[in-house]
Amino acid sequence: MSFLLEFLPIVIYVLLIIILIIGIVLVIKCLVTLDKVEKVVDNVNEKVKALDGLFHIIDSTTDRIVLITDKVVEGITSLIANLFTAKKNKKKEVSKKETKES
């Protein structure tokens, strides 16, 4: 029994030291990995900033195209609306003339 009382604490201490060393190694590997990830993110940010001008040009071009198409659609819509209102007005005038003649 005395052997177990002397041997078990030594085994526990050795296992704790091993776990501590493994933890330190894992933390160091994580730090190295985070440094690599940070470099990749910085590289991606630089490349995206280089494309900002292109995105601005595309955005302004699409805005102009949308403005032009909106004007065209608005013109066509107003033309069609005027045709229908003209037909309705002619029908009303014809019906008013018919009622006056009667």
N, C-alpha and C positions, 0 to 999 in steps of 0.2 A: 504494500500500500504506500509506503514512503517513497518507493521508486516512482510510482505514478504521480505523487504530489510534487516530486522534483522534475520529472520528465515532461509532464503535460504543460506547465507554464513555458518551458523552453520551446516546445513545439508551437504553441500559440504565438509566442513572440517571433519565431522564425516566419510563420505564416503571415503575420501582420507586416513584417518587414518586406516580404515578397509582394504582398498586396500594395504596399506603399510605393515600392519601386515600379511596379506595373502601372500604377496610377500616375506617377511622375512621367513615365515614358509616354503614356497616352496623352497627357496634357501637352507635352512637347510636340508630339506629332500633330495634335489638333492646332497648335499655334502655327506650325509650319504650313499646314493645309490652309488655314485662314489667311496667311500671308499670300499664298498662291492665288487664292480666290480673290483677294483684294486687288492683286495685280491684274487679274482677268477683268474684273469689274471696271477698273480704271481704264483699261484698254478699250473696253466696249463703250464707255462714256466718251472717250476721245473720238471714236469712230462715229458715234451718234451725233456729236457736236459738229463733226465735219459734214454731215448730211443735213444739218438744220437749214442751210441755205437752199438746198434742193427741195426740201419739204415746204419751205416758205414760197418758193416759186410755184410749186404744184398747187398749193393752197390758193394763192392769188389767181392762178389761171382757172382753177375750177370755180372760184367765186365769179370771175368775169363770164365764164360760160353759162353759169346758172343765171346771172343777170340778163344775159342776152336771150336765153331760152324763156325766161319769165316774161320778158317784153314781147317776144313773138307769140307766146301762148295768150298773153293778155290781149294783144291786137286781134288775134284770130277769134278769141272769145267775144270781144266787143263787136266784131264784124258780124258774127253769127247772131248775137243778141239783137243787133240793129236790124238784121234781116227779118227776124221773127217779130220784133215790135212793129216794123213797117207793115208786115202782112196783117197784123192785128189791127193796126190803125186804119188800113184800107178797108178791112171788113167792117169796122165800126162806121166809117164814113159811108160805105155802101148801104149799110142797114139804116143809117140815119136818113139818107136820101130816099130810101124806099118808104120809110114811115112818113116822111114829109109829103111825098107824092100821093099817098093813100088818103 
